[in-house]
């Protein structure tokens, strides 16, 4: 596994070592010891989520103001553009976002720490998305920032209008969002 730094120091891209031949491939998608060595983080993942979405579906920007979740995310089928937004008011990167293409082909993962809003859009015909979380889903603490907030200015690589849930259509503007200290 190799760790790739991003423009936001706490967000990381993880590239696995893939062993392949004419039969297929094998790679370790997660190894706690290696993850700790590379990131310096000792985490406990408590929930494993799996979603499937069609092309141009956009999910996010989600977070939990209490019971915040760190997320280790990856794609097992298709392609997504994955985004993390720093909403920690005391952070030097507060209000900044980082996005990366995650795909079944590149096998990259992204570490999105607690204190970040997270979202993704599907750029292939469909995508299956997996994520490990460091805390349980708590709908009473869930928040959503508008995916198209002009202050954030996220450049989503989709053509036409995205397919967005009712909840995501009513996300708050970044300036009105609940932030982490």
C-alpha positions in Angstrom: 0.0 0.0 0.0 1.1 3.5 -0.8 -0.1 6.7 0.8 -0.6 9.8 -1.4 -0.9 13.2 0.2 -3.6 15.6 -1.1 -4.1 19.4 -1.0 -5.8 18.9 2.4 -3.2 17.3 4.7 -5.7 15.1 6.6 -7.4 13.7 3.5 -5.3 10.8 2.0 -5.4 8.7 -1.1 -4.4 5.1 -0.6 -3.1 3.1 -3.5 -3.0 -0.7 -3.0 -0.4 -3.0 -4.4 -2.2 -5.1 -7.0 -0.9 -8.5 -8.0 -2.4 -9.5 -11.3 -1.9 -12.0 -14.1 -4.0 -13.6 -16.8 -6.3 -15.1 -14.2 -7.3 -11.8 -12.6 -5.9 -9.9 -9.6 -5.5 -9.8 -5.9 -4.9 -7.0 -3.5 -5.3 -6.2 0.2 -8.0 -3.5 0.4 -7.4 -2.9 4.1 -4.7 -4.0 6.6 -5.0 -2.3 10.0 -1.3 -2.5 10.8 -0.2 -1.1 7.4 -2.9 1.7 7.6 -1.7 2.7 11.0 1.9 2.7 9.9 1.2 4.8 6.9 -1.2 7.3 8.5 -0.3 7.3 12.1 -4.0 6.7 12.9 -5.3 4.1 15.2 -8.9 3.6 14.1 -11.7 1.2 14.8 -14.2 0.7 11.9 -17.6 -0.2 13.2 -19.8 -0.1 10.1 -19.3 -1.2 6.5 -21.7 0.3 3.9 -22.3 -0.6 0.3 -24.3 1.5 -2.2 -25.1 1.3 -5.9 -26.0 4.3 -7.9 -26.7 5.1 -11.6 -24.8 7.6 -13.8 -25.1 11.3 -12.7 -26.4 10.4 -9.2 -24.9 12.8 -6.7 -24.9 12.0 -3.0 -23.8 14.5 -0.4 -22.4 16.5 1.1 -23.1 14.5 4.3 -21.8 14.5 7.8 -22.9 13.9 11.4 -22.4 16.8 13.8 -22.4 14.4 16.7 -20.9 10.9 16.4 -18.8 12.1 13.5 -17.7 9.4 11.1 -14.3 9.0 9.5 -14.7 7.1 6.2 -12.4 4.9 4.2 -14.1 4.7 0.8 -13.6 2.8 -2.4 -15.3 1.8 -5.6 -15.7 -1.8 -6.6 -17.6 -1.3 -9.9 -17.6 1.8 -12.1 -16.2 5.3 -11.4 -17.1 8.1 -9.0 -15.7 11.6 -8.3 -15.4 11.6 -4.5 -15.2 14.8 -2.5 -14.3 15.8 1.0 -14.9 19.3 2.4 -13.2 20.5 5.6 -15.8 21.8 8.0 -13.5 22.1 11.1 -13.6 25.8 11.9 -10.1 25.7 13.6 -8.5 24.0 10.6 -6.2 25.9 8.2 -8.1 24.2 5.4 -11.5 25.1 6.7 -14.0 25.5 3.7 -11.6 23.8 1.2 -12.5 20.7 -0.7 -10.6 18.0 -2.4 -11.9 15.6 -5.0 -10.5 12.5 -6.7 -11.6 9.9 -9.2 -12.0 6.5 -7.5 -12.8 3.6 -9.7 -12.8 -0.2 -9.9 -9.9 0.1 -12.3 -7.6 2.3 -10.3 -8.6 0.6 -7.0 -7.7 3.8 -5.1 -9.3 4.6 -1.7 -9.8 7.9 0.0 -9.6 8.5 3.7 -12.1 11.2 4.7 -11.6 12.0 8.4 -14.3 12.9 10.9 -14.9 16.7 10.7 -15.4 16.6 6.9 -18.5 16.6 4.8 -18.5 13.9 2.1 -20.1 13.4 -1.2 -19.7 11.7 -4.6 -21.1 11.6 -8.1 -21.2 8.7 -10.4 -19.4 9.3 -13.7 -19.9 5.8 -15.2 -23.1 4.0 -16.2 -23.4 2.9 -12.6 -21.1 2.5 -9.6 -20.9 0.4 -6.5 -19.3 2.2 -3.6 -18.0 0.7 -0.3 -17.1 2.6 2.9 -15.9 1.7 6.3 -16.9 4.1 9.0 -15.5 4.9 12.4 -18.9 5.5 14.1 -22.4 4.3 13.6 -25.0 6.1 11.4 -27.0 8.5 13.6 -29.8 10.0 11.5 -30.7 12.5 14.3 -27.2 14.0 14.0 -27.0 13.9 10.2 -26.5 17.1 8.3 -26.2 18.0 4.6 -24.5 20.9 2.9 -25.8 21.8 -0.6 -23.7 20.0 -3.2 -23.8 23.1 -5.4 -23.0 25.7 -2.8 -21.4 28.7 -4.6 -19.0 29.4 -1.8 -17.5 26.0 -2.0 -17.5 26.0 -5.9 -17.0 22.2 -6.3 -16.5 21.3 -9.9 -18.5 18.1 -10.3 -17.6 16.3 -13.5 -21.2 15.5 -14.7 -23.1 16.5 -17.7 -26.6 17.9 -17.2 -28.5 18.0 -14.0 -27.4 15.5 -11.3 -29.9 13.0 -9.8 -30.2 14.2 -6.2 -32.3 12.9 -3.3 -35.0 15.2 -1.7 -32.7 15.4 1.4 -29.7 16.5 -0.7 -31.8 19.0 -2.7 -32.5 20.8 0.6 -29.0 20.9 1.9 -28.0 24.0 3.8 -25.6 26.6 2.4 -22.0 26.3 3.7 -22.3 29.7 5.4 -25.3 28.4 7.4 -24.0 24.9 8.2 -23.2 23.4 11.5 -19.4 23.2 11.8 -17.0 21.3 14.0 -14.8 23.4 16.4 
